[in-house]
């Protein structure tokens, strides 16, 4: 089944009305916001956004897999369900619902979609909300990791001098310029800068961020924006940010536009902490 990555509030409403469908809605917002109100039947898994990959070596990836397999099992998700993830609004949560969708697909879930426009689009459509917490019986989550989705540190290092692979930095401007090491704090990471030979395309550009309800731009618009930094539909792209979240947002956009991309999930949080790895630390203008 070829499940579309983006689903509208109206399409989700229709899906929920199909009694035969096994659909699980995952809210990636803070537990506090979830407690105030959320989409009926949704469950809150904030960890999809907060989890920091220890490293992208086999042990670190195995730890990530086991961590989420345990969470999913406790919440009664096997991985065979239709999974819908959402955040408040696509351009303000640092790509949290996209990070969730990316991780779910990496872990082996095949039917994953993002609520396009987020919770704000749901509210604007006048659809129902609740503060009731959905309880589910435990299950066994079936892990089927897709290694091809994640770029490891070793692979990124090998790609630095390979012009056939585009290293795409989608962090905020201050991070790209080398003025800040992360979106959390200027000196959160030990080094500032960028991966050598990377090109920059701020993640916000893939969306209609100036609208009340930001959504992803059309595939044609995304392709045109990508072409400005040398990316075409034939390109191989390794995308990174700080912890793979904004990169996941961009990964969704690239996938929608038919561009082959992989997420360096460890991103700058991992790269900057390994002092043996090269960086371009010039302060850009």
PALUMZA-669262 format. One line per 5 residues: number of its first residue (from 1); their letters; for each residue z, x, y negated of N, C-alpha, C, O. Coordinates in pm, whole numbers. Example, Ala and Ser with C-alpha at 12.3 -4.5 7.8 and 13.67 -1.06 7.14 Angstrom:
2
1) AS) 780,1319,569,780,1230,450,780,1320,330,846,1424,332; 708,1285,225,714,1367,106,787,1290,-3,804,1341,-114
This chain:
285
1) XXXXX) 0,84,120,0,0,0,0,87,-125,81,179,-138; -91,58,-215,-102,134,-339,-23,62,-449,-77,-26,-516; 102,99,-466,190,32,-562,168,90,-701,172,212,-719; 144,4,-798,124,50,-934,253,110,-989,362,60,-963; 239,219,-1066,356,286,-1120,425,205,-1229,545,217,-1249
6) XXXXX) 349,123,-1300,404,44,-1411,396,-104,-1381,294,-153,-1331; 503,-176,-1411,508,-320,-1387,563,-388,-1512,659,-339,-1572; 504,-499,-1551,549,-571,-1670,666,-662,-1636,688,-693,-1519; 743,-706,-1737,852,-801,-1710,802,-927,-1640,869,-979,-1551; 687,-976,-1679,632,-1096,-1618,596,-1072,-1471,620,-1158,-1386
11) XXXXX) 541,-957,-1442,507,-924,-1303,633,-909,-1218,635,-948,-1101; 738,-852,-1277,864,-839,-1204,924,-976,-1176,977,-1000,-1067; 917,-1066,-1273,966,-1202,-1253,895,-1269,-1136,957,-1335,-1053; 764,-1253,-1132,684,-1311,-1023,724,-1250,-889,736,-1320,-789; 744,-1119,-889,781,-1049,-766,915,-1099,-712,931,-1120,-592
16) XXXXX) 1011,-1118,-803,1144,-1165,-762,1140,-1307,-708,1225,-1347,-628; 1040,-1383,-751,1028,-1522,-705,974,-1530,-563,986,-1633,-497; 916,-1420,-515,864,-1418,-378,980,-1390,-283,1023,-1276,-268; 1028,-1493,-220,1148,-1481,-136,1129,-1384,-19,1225,-1328,33; 1002,-1366,21,977,-1279,136,980,-1131,101,988,-1046,189
21) XXXXX) 973,-1100,-29,965,-959,-69,1102,-893,-70,1202,-953,-110; 1105,-769,-24,1227,-690,-28,1220,-604,-154,1160,-496,-154; 1284,-652,-260,1278,-583,-388,1417,-544,-433,1510,-625,-429; 1430,-420,-476,1557,-371,-530,1531,-320,-672,1440,-239,-694; 1610,-368,-767,1596,-325,-906,1707,-225,-937,1824,-251,-910
26) XXXXX) 1669,-111,-994,1765,-5,-1023,1773,16,-1174,1673,45,-1240; 1892,0,-1227,1922,19,-1368,1972,163,-1385,2071,202,-1324; 1903,242,-1469,1940,383,-1486,2023,408,-1610,2053,523,-1643; 2061,301,-1681,2139,318,-1804,2284,357,-1772,2320,372,-1655; 2365,373,-1876,2505,407,-1854,2578,290,-1788,2538,175,-1807
31) XXXXX) 2682,317,-1710,2760,208,-1652,2815,112,-1757,2830,-7,-1731; 2846,165,-1876,2899,81,-1983,2795,-20,-2030,2826,-138,-2048; 2672,24,-2050,2565,-68,-2090,2532,-166,-1980,2505,-284,-2006; 2533,-119,-1856,2508,-206,-1741,2613,-317,-1735,2580,-432,-1705; 2738,-282,-1762,2847,-381,-1753,2832,-491,-1857,2874,-605,-1833
36) XXXXX) 2773,-459,-1971,2756,-560,-2077,2653,-663,-2035,2678,-783,-2042; 2537,-618,-1991,2433,-708,-1941,2324,-627,-1874,2300,-511,-1907; 2259,-690,-1778,2151,-624,-1705,2061,-729,-1642,2090,-848,-1645; 1952,-683,-1584,1860,-774,-1515,1929,-825,-1389,1988,-746,-1314; 1923,-955,-1363,1988,-1009,-1244,1943,-938,-1117,1825,-904,-1101
41) XXXXX) 2037,-915,-1027,2017,-851,-897,2002,-700,-906,1988,-633,-803; 2006,-644,-1027,1990,-499,-1038,2120,-427,-1006,2229,-482,-1022; 2106,-303,-960,2221,-217,-932,2212,-94,-1022,2103,-51,-1058; 2325,-40,-1057,2330,71,-1151,2340,204,-1077,2435,227,-1002; 2242,293,-1099,2248,429,-1045,2217,524,-1160,2101,559,-1185
46) XXXXX) 2321,565,-1228,2305,656,-1342,2271,798,-1297,2214,876,-1373; 2308,830,-1172,2290,966,-1121,2146,1013,-1124,2121,1134,-1130; 2051,921,-1121,1911,962,-1126,1881,1040,-1254,1790,1123,-1257; 1957,1011,-1359,1936,1081,-1485,2031,1200,-1501,1991,1304,-1552; 2155,1185,-1457,2257,1287,-1486,2256,1405,-1388,2304,1513,-1422
51) XXXXX) 2202,1385,-1268,2208,1492,-1168,2130,1615,-1215,2014,1605,-1254; 2196,1730,-1210,2131,1856,-1245,2102,1934,-1117,2192,1963,-1038; 1976,1967,-1099,1938,2045,-982,2005,2182,-988,1995,2252,-1089; 2072,2219,-879,2141,2349,-875,2041,2463,-885,2060,2557,-962; 1933,2453,-807,1820,2544,-816,1707,2485,-732,1729,2396,-651
56) XXXXX) 1586,2536,-752,1472,2480,-680,1436,2560,-555,1324,2550,-504; 1532,2637,-505,1514,2704,-377,1550,2604,-266,1609,2500,-296; 1517,2633,-141,1540,2535,-33,1680,2477,-29,1696,2357,-8; 1782,2560,-50,1919,2510,-43,1948,2409,-155,2013,2308,-132; 1898,2438,-276,1920,2348,-387,1848,2216,-368,1904,2111,-400
61) XXXXX) 1726,2220,-317,1650,2097,-294,1712,2015,-180,1713,1892,-185; 1764,2083,-79,1830,2013,32,1955,1942,-19,1985,1830,22; 2028,2007,-108,2148,1946,-165,2112,1822,-245,2181,1720,-236; 2005,1829,-322,1958,1712,-398,1922,1599,-304,1961,1484,-327; 1849,1627,-199,1806,1525,-104,1926,1456,-38,1930,1333,-29
66) XXXXX) 2022,1535,5,2139,1479,72,2225,1398,-24,2283,1296,14; 2233,1444,-148,2313,1375,-250,2261,1233,-271,2338,1137,-271; 2131,1220,-290,2076,1087,-317,2062,1003,-191,2070,880,-198; 2043,1066,-77,2039,990,48,2173,921,72,2177,808,120; 2281,989,39,2415,930,55,2435,812,-40,2487,708,0
71) XXXXX) 2394,828,-166,2406,721,-264,2325,599,-221,2374,486,-223; 2201,623,-183,2113,513,-145,2165,440,-22,2159,318,-14; 2215,515,73,2268,453,195,2388,364,162,2398,253,214; 2478,412,77,2595,333,39,2556,203,-31,2625,102,-20; 2445,207,-104,2400,90,-179,2302,4,-101,2243,-90,-155
76) XXXXX) 2284,35,27,2202,-50,112,2053,-37,92,1979,-134,112; 2007,82,54,1864,104,33,1812,197,142,1862,308,159; 1713,150,216,1657,231,325,1541,317,279,1510,418,342; 1477,276,169,1359,347,122,1231,271,149,1125,306,96; 1239,167,232,1120,89,266,1099,-27,168,996,-93,171
81) XXXXX) 1197,-51,81,1189,-163,-11,1092,-136,-127,1050,-23,-150; 1059,-242,-199,988,-228,-327,1097,-197,-430,1189,-277,-450; 1087,-83,-495,1190,-37,-587,1137,-42,-731,1032,15,-761; 1212,-109,-818,1177,-117,-959,1288,-51,-1039,1404,-88,-1025; 1254,45,-1123,1355,114,-1204,1333,85,-1351,1220,65,-1396
86) XXXXX) 1443,82,-1425,1429,59,-1569,1537,130,-1647,1644,163,-1596; 1505,153,-1776,1600,206,-1874,1595,113,-1994,1529,9,-1990; 1663,149,-2101,1666,60,-2217,1530,56,-2286,1471,-50,-2302; 1481,174,-2326,1352,183,-2393,1292,319,-2360,1364,419,-2357; 1163,324,-2335,1101,442,-2274,1108,571,-2354,1102,679,-2296
91) XXXXX) 1119,562,-2486,1113,685,-2565,1248,732,-2616,1254,827,-2695; 1357,669,-2573,1488,708,-2625,1586,755,-2517,1694,805,-2550; 1551,739,-2391,1642,779,-2284,1602,907,-2216,1642,934,-2102; 1522,990,-2286,1476,1118,-2231,1408,1102,-2095,1420,1188,-2009; 1338,990,-2077,1260,970,-1954,1342,935,-1832,1300,964,-1720
96) XXXXX) 1458,873,-1851,1549,853,-1737,1492,764,-1627,1510,795,-1509; 1424,654,-1661,1369,569,-1556,1253,639,-1486,1231,619,-1367; 1179,721,-1560,1069,797,-1500,1124,905,-1407,1065,934,-1303; 1235,964,-1445,1300,1064,-1358,1344,997,-1229,1330,1054,-1120; 1397,875,-1240,1438,800,-1121,1317,770,-1033,1323,790,-911
101) XXXXX) 1209,723,-1093,1089,692,-1016,1033,816,-948,992,812,-832; 1032,928,-1022,982,1053,-965,1067,1095,-846,1014,1131,-741; 1199,1091,-863,1288,1132,-753,1274,1041,-632,1273,1088,-518; 1263,912,-655,1249,818,-543,1121,848,-464,1122,846,-341; 1013,874,-536,888,905,-467,897,1040,-397,844,1057,-287
106) XXXXX) 964,1136,-460,984,1266,-397,1065,1252,-268,1038,1319,-169; 1165,1166,-270,1252,1147,-154,1184,1071,-40,1234,1068,72; 1068,1010,-70,992,945,37,969,797,19,908,734,106; 1016,740,-90,993,597,-116,849,579,-165,807,646,-259; 776,490,-104,634,476,-136,606,363,-235,504,364,-304
111) XXXXX) 697,265,-243,674,150,-330,769,155,-449,873,89,-450; 731,232,-549,817,253,-666,741,220,-793,627,262,-812; 805,143,-881,744,109,-1010,849,119,-1120,969,108,-1096; 799,139,-1241,883,145,-1361,860,18,-1442,746,-24,-1461; 967,-42,-1490,953,-158,-1579,895,-109,-1711,963,-40,-1787
116) XXXXX) 772,-146,-1739,702,-96,-1856,758,-162,-1982,756,-284,-1997; 808,-78,-2072,874,-129,-2192,1025,-134,-2178,1096,-151,-2277; 1075,-120,-2054,1219,-114,-2031,1292,-246,-2052,1231,-352,-2061; 1423,-235,-2059,1508,-352,-2074,1479,-427,-2204,1492,-549,-2211; 1440,-353,-2306,1409,-417,-2434,1290,-511,-2420,1288,-618,-2481
121) XXXXX) 1191,-473,-2340,1076,-561,-2316,1119,-685,-2239,1069,-795,-2263; 1212,-667,-2146,1266,-780,-2069,1336,-879,-2163,1315,-1000,-2154; 1418,-827,-2252,1490,-912,-2347,1394,-982,-2442,1410,-1101,-2470; 1295,-909,-2491,1199,-966,-2586,1120,-1080,-2522,1079,-1174,-2590; 1097,-1070,-2391,1025,-1175,-2319,1112,-1297,-2294,1064,-1397,-2240
126) XXXXX) 1240,-1290,-2334,1330,-1404,-2318,1372,-1429,-2174,1405,-1542,-2138; 1372,-1325,-2093,1405,-1340,-1952,1557,-1328,-1930,1625,-1268,-2013; 1608,-1384,-1822,1754,-1394,-1803,1823,-1260,-1780,1763,-1166,-1728; 1948,-1253,-1821,2034,-1136,-1797,2165,-1183,-1739,2194,-1303,-1737; 2245,-1090,-1692,2374,-1125,-1635,2469,-1007,-1651,2427,-895,-1681
131) XXXXX) 2598,-1034,-1631,2694,-923,-1624,2756,-915,-1484,2851,-840,-1461; 2702,-994,-1391,2751,-994,-1254,2700,-871,-1180,2583,-834,-1191; 2789,-808,-1105,2755,-688,-1029,2705,-727,-891,2773,-799,-818; 2588,-679,-855,2530,-707,-725,2589,-614,-620,2591,-492,-638; 2637,-673,-511,2692,-594,-401,2597,-599,-283,2545,-705,-248
136) XXXXX) 2574,-485,-223,2483,-476,-110,2553,-407,8,2634,-317,-11; 2519,-451,129,2574,-387,248,2510,-250,266,2393,-229,232; 2587,-157,318,2536,-21,337,2422,-19,438,2408,-110,521; 2342,84,430,2227,98,517,2211,247,548,2301,326,524; 2097,283,602,2066,425,625,1937,455,551,1831,399,582
141) XXXXX) 1946,545,454,1828,583,379,1750,688,458,1806,787,505; 1622,664,473,1535,753,551,1467,854,457,1381,819,377; 1507,978,470,1451,1085,387,1315,1129,438,1299,1160,557; 1217,1133,349,1086,1189,381,1039,1269,259,944,1227,192; 1102,1381,230,1071,1456,107,925,1497,98,865,1541,196
146) XXXXX) 870,1482,-22,732,1522,-48,734,1651,-131,742,1647,-254; 727,1763,-62,741,1893,-129,630,1917,-231,649,1996,-324; 516,1852,-216,404,1876,-306,427,1821,-447,351,1853,-538; 530,1740,-465,555,1681,-596,632,1774,-689,621,1763,-811; 709,1865,-631,796,1952,-710,745,2096,-711,707,2151,-607
151) XXXXX) 744,2154,-829,712,2296,-843,843,2374,-835,939,2342,-905; 847,2473,-752,967,2558,-742,958,2670,-845,852,2696,-902; 1070,2736,-866,1071,2850,-958,975,2959,-911,906,3019,-992; 972,2984,-782,882,3086,-728,736,3049,-755,656,3136,-789; 703,2923,-740,565,2879,-765,530,2888,-913,418,2925,-949
156) XXXXX) 625,2853,-999,599,2863,-1142,580,3008,-1182,493,3038,-1264; 659,3097,-1126,645,3240,-1155,507,3290,-1115,444,3367,-1188; 459,3247,-999,328,3288,-951,216,3233,-1039,107,3291,-1048; 244,3119,-1105,140,3051,-1183,128,3103,-1327,31,3071,-1396; 223,3184,-1371,227,3226,-1512,95,3288,-1558,45,3254,-1665
161) XXXXX) 39,3376,-1478,-82,3446,-1518,-208,3385,-1455,-315,3447,-1455; -194,3265,-1403,-309,3197,-1342,-364,3094,-1440,-304,2988,-1458; -478,3122,-1504,-532,3030,-1604,-580,2898,-1544,-603,2801,-1616; -595,2893,-1411,-639,2770,-1346,-528,2667,-1339,-553,2548,-1317; -404,2712,-1359,-289,2620,-1359,-233,2613,-1500,-192,2715,-1556
166) XXXXX) -231,2495,-1556,-179,2478,-1692,-30,2452,-1686,17,2360,-1620; 45,2537,-1757,189,2522,-1766,219,2438,-1890,207,2486,-2003; 258,2314,-1869,272,2219,-1979,417,2197,-2016,495,2143,-1936; 455,2239,-2136,589,2222,-2190,589,2093,-2272,513,2080,-2368; 676,1998,-2235,677,1868,-2306,809,1843,-2378,841,1730,-2412
171) XXXXX) 887,1950,-2400,1017,1936,-2465,1001,1896,-2613,890,1896,-2667; 1112,1864,-2675,1111,1832,-2817,1075,1957,-2897,1085,2069,-2848; 1032,1935,-3019,978,2042,-3103,1075,2160,-3119,1034,2275,-3110; 1204,2131,-3143,1302,2238,-3166,1316,2329,-3044,1337,2450,-3058; 1303,2272,-2926,1313,2351,-2804,1189,2439,-2787,1199,2557,-2755
176) XXXXX) 1073,2380,-2807,949,2456,-2796,945,2572,-2896,900,2681,-2863; 992,2547,-3017,989,2651,-3121,1088,2764,-3094,1080,2869,-3157; 1180,2743,-3002,1281,2845,-2973,1402,2836,-3062,1480,2931,-3073; 1419,2720,-3126,1534,2700,-3214,1654,2642,-3140,1767,2654,-3186; 1629,2579,-3026,1736,2519,-2946,1704,2540,-2799,1587,2546,-2760
181) XXXXX) 1808,2550,-2718,1787,2575,-2575,1782,2446,-2493,1743,2447,-2377; 1823,2333,-2555,1828,2208,-2480,1843,2090,-2577,1869,2110,-2695; 1827,1966,-2527,1853,1850,-2612,2001,1821,-2628,2040,1737,-2709; 2085,1890,-2551,2229,1864,-2555,2299,1946,-2663,2384,1894,-2736; 2263,2070,-2673,2322,2159,-2774,2232,2280,-2789,2160,2318,-2697
186) XXXXX) 2238,2341,-2908,2150,2454,-2938,2165,2566,-2836,2066,2625,-2793; 2290,2596,-2799,2315,2708,-2708,2365,2662,-2571,2442,2732,-2506; 2322,2545,-2528,2363,2493,-2397,2318,2588,-2285,2391,2611,-2189; 2197,2642,-2298,2144,2740,-2204,2156,2879,-2265,2163,2893,-2387; 2159,2982,-2182,2179,3118,-2234,2059,3175,-2308,2074,3271,-2385
191) XXXXX) 1939,3117,-2286,1822,3172,-2353,1737,3061,-2413,1727,2951,-2358; 1675,3090,-2526,1584,2997,-2591,1442,3052,-2578,1422,3172,-2560; 1345,2964,-2586,1207,3007,-2578,1126,2916,-2490,1150,2796,-2483; 1028,2975,-2421,938,2894,-2339,887,2980,-2223,896,3103,-2228; 834,2918,-2123,773,2990,-2011,644,3054,-2061,563,2987,-2126
196) XXXXX) 622,3181,-2033,503,3250,-2083,373,3177,-2048,357,3124,-1937; 283,3175,-2144,150,3115,-2130,152,2963,-2119,53,2901,-2079; 265,2903,-2156,271,2756,-2155,202,2700,-2279,191,2767,-2382; 155,2577,-2268,103,2503,-2383,198,2387,-2409,269,2342,-2318; 199,2339,-2531,298,2237,-2570,233,2103,-2602,133,2096,-2673
201) XXXXX) 294,1999,-2548,252,1863,-2577,377,1776,-2571,420,1738,-2462; 434,1745,-2685,561,1673,-2687,549,1538,-2615,453,1465,-2636; 645,1508,-2531,639,1392,-2443,620,1260,-2517,558,1168,-2464; 672,1249,-2638,658,1126,-2717,512,1088,-2740,480,970,-2756; 425,1186,-2742,285,1158,-2776,214,1073,-2672,112,1011,-2702
206) XXXXX) 267,1069,-2551,205,990,-2445,235,840,-2458,181,758,-2383; 322,806,-2554,365,667,-2570,339,617,-2712,316,695,-2804; 344,487,-2726,333,425,-2858,471,421,-2920,529,314,-2940; 524,538,-2951,663,550,-2993,693,486,-3128,810,464,-3161; 589,455,-3204,611,395,-3336,627,244,-3329,656,181,-3431
211) XXXXX) 609,185,-3213,622,40,-3198,764,0,-3160,842,83,-3113; 796,-127,-3181,931,-176,-3149,961,-160,-3000,1073,-127,-2962; 860,-185,-2918,875,-167,-2774,773,-63,-2729,658,-97,-2700; 812,64,-2724,719,169,-2684,669,151,-2541,746,117,-2451; 543,175,-2521,482,172,-2388,391,293,-2376,360,359,-2475
216) XXXXX) 347,322,-2255,254,433,-2235,119,397,-2297,76,282,-2294; 55,497,-2351,-78,478,-2405,-178,452,-2292,-146,471,-2174; -297,409,-2327,-400,383,-2227,-445,513,-2164,-429,619,-2224; -500,509,-2042,-550,631,-1978,-649,707,-2065,-645,830,-2069; -737,637,-2134,-834,705,-2221,-766,779,-2336,-804,891,-2371
221) XXXXX) -664,716,-2394,-590,781,-2502,-516,904,-2451,-513,1008,-2517; -457,891,-2334,-383,1003,-2275,-477,1120,-2246,-444,1235,-2272; -593,1089,-2192,-692,1193,-2165,-735,1264,-2293,-750,1386,-2295; -753,1188,-2398,-795,1247,-2526,-686,1339,-2581,-716,1447,-2631; -561,1296,-2572,-448,1378,-2617,-440,1506,-2533,-418,1615,-2587
226) XXXXX) -456,1493,-2403,-449,1609,-2314,-560,1709,-2342,-539,1830,-2334; -676,1660,-2375,-789,1748,-2402,-762,1839,-2522,-820,1947,-2534; -671,1795,-2611,-639,1877,-2729,-568,2006,-2691,-565,2100,-2771; -511,2012,-2570,-446,2136,-2524,-516,2191,-2400,-460,2272,-2327; -639,2147,-2378,-719,2204,-2270,-701,2142,-2134,-743,2200,-2034
231) XXXXX) -639,2024,-2128,-620,1956,-2001,-728,1850,-1983,-750,1768,-2071; -796,1853,-1868,-896,1753,-1834,-858,1686,-1702,-757,1720,-1641; -939,1591,-1661,-912,1522,-1535,-926,1615,-1415,-884,1581,-1304; -985,1734,-1436,-1001,1832,-1328,-888,1934,-1324,-881,2015,-1232; -800,1930,-1422,-696,2033,-1435,-585,2019,-1331,-557,1910,-1281
236) XXXXX) -524,2132,-1301,-400,2134,-1223,-289,2164,-1323,-295,2264,-1395; -188,2077,-1328,-85,2088,-1431,53,2099,-1369,91,2018,-1284; 129,2201,-1413,271,2211,-1381,346,2173,-1509,336,2244,-1610; 419,2064,-1506,484,2014,-1628,634,2040,-1622,696,2024,-1517; 691,2079,-1735,836,2104,-1738,897,2062,-1870,827,2047,-1970
241) XXXXX) 1030,2043,-1868,1107,2011,-1989,1240,2085,-1980,1242,2208,-1968; 1351,2012,-1986,1481,2076,-1971,1537,2057,-1830,1588,2151,-1770; 1527,1935,-1777,1579,1910,-1643,1488,1816,-1563,1534,1747,-1472; 1360,1814,-1597,1263,1738,-1520,1254,1591,-1555,1185,1516,-1486; 1321,1548,-1662,1323,1406,-1699,1208,1369,-1791,1127,1282,-1760
246) XXXXX) 1199,1436,-1906,1085,1414,-1994,956,1456,-1923,849,1400,-1948; 967,1555,-1836,852,1597,-1756,809,1485,-1662,689,1468,-1637; 904,1410,-1609,871,1296,-1522,803,1186,-1601,711,1121,-1552; 848,1166,-1725,783,1069,-1813,637,1108,-1833,547,1024,-1824; 613,1235,-1860,477,1284,-1879,398,1280,-1749,279,1251,-1749
251) XXXXX) 464,1309,-1639,400,1301,-1506,345,1162,-1481,235,1146,-1429; 423,1059,-1520,377,921,-1505,250,900,-1587,152,844,-1538; 253,945,-1713,138,930,-1801,15,1000,-1745,-95,944,-1746; 32,1122,-1695,-79,1198,-1640,-134,1130,-1515,-256,1122,-1496; -46,1081,-1430,-89,1009,-1310,-171,886,-1347,-273,857,-1284
256) XXXXX) -125,813,-1449,-197,694,-1495,-337,730,-1545,-430,650,-1534; -350,851,-1600,-478,895,-1654,-564,968,-1550,-674,1014,-1581; -514,977,-1428,-591,1042,-1321,-588,1192,-1323,-679,1257,-1271; -483,1250,-1382,-469,1396,-1389,-367,1442,-1285,-257,1388,-1276; -405,1541,-1207,-316,1594,-1103,-204,1677,-1165,-231,1773,-1238
261) XXXXX) -80,1639,-1138,34,1710,-1197,148,1722,-1098,165,1639,-1009; 226,1829,-1117,350,1847,-1041,461,1877,-1141,437,1933,-1248; 581,1838,-1105,696,1851,-1194,779,1974,-1156,829,1985,-1044; 792,2068,-1251,888,2178,-1230,1025,2120,-1261,1072,2125,-1375; 1089,2065,-1159,1208,1982,-1178,1327,2062,-1228,1412,2009,-1300
266) XXXXX) 1336,2189,-1191,1445,2272,-1241,1431,2298,-1390,1530,2310,-1462; 1306,2307,-1434,1269,2320,-1574,1346,2431,-1647,1389,2528,-1587; 1362,2413,-1779,1422,2520,-1860,1568,2544,-1824,1618,2656,-1839; 1638,2442,-1776,1778,2460,-1738,1792,2564,-1627,1889,2640,-1625; 1695,2567,-1535,1699,2665,-1428,1636,2798,-1472,1692,2905,-1452
271) XXXXX) 1518,2788,-1533,1443,2909,-1569,1522,2999,-1664,1525,3121,-1645; 1584,2940,-1764,1652,3020,-1867,1778,3089,-1813,1824,3187,-1871; 1832,3038,-1704,1955,3095,-1649,1930,3208,-1550,2023,3278,-1512; 1805,3227,-1508,1771,3338,-1420,1713,3450,-1507,1596,3448,-1543; 1797,3547,-1540,1761,3648,-1638,1650,3742,-1591,1595,3818,-1671
276) XXXXX) 1618,3737,-1463,1508,3819,-1412,1372,3756,-1444,1268,3821,-1433; 1373,3629,-1484,1248,3559,-1511,1202,3584,-1654,1284,3583,-1746; 1074,3605,-1674,1024,3633,-1808,1023,3509,-1898,1003,3397,-1849; 1046,3528,-2026,1034,3419,-2121,959,3468,-2244,955,3588,-2274; 900,3374,-2313,841,3400,-2443,944,3349,-2543,959,3228,-2561
281) XXXXX) 1016,3440,-2607,1125,3400,-2695,1095,3421,-2843,1186,3428,-2926; 968,3432,-2875,932,3439,-3015,970,3308,-3083,951,3201,-3024; 1023,3314,-3202,1050,3192,-3279,917,3147,-3338,860,3213,-3424; 870,3033,-3290,739,2983,-3332,749,2918,-3469,857,2875,-3511; 638,2913,-3537,632,2849,-3670,559,2714,-3660,544,2645,-3760
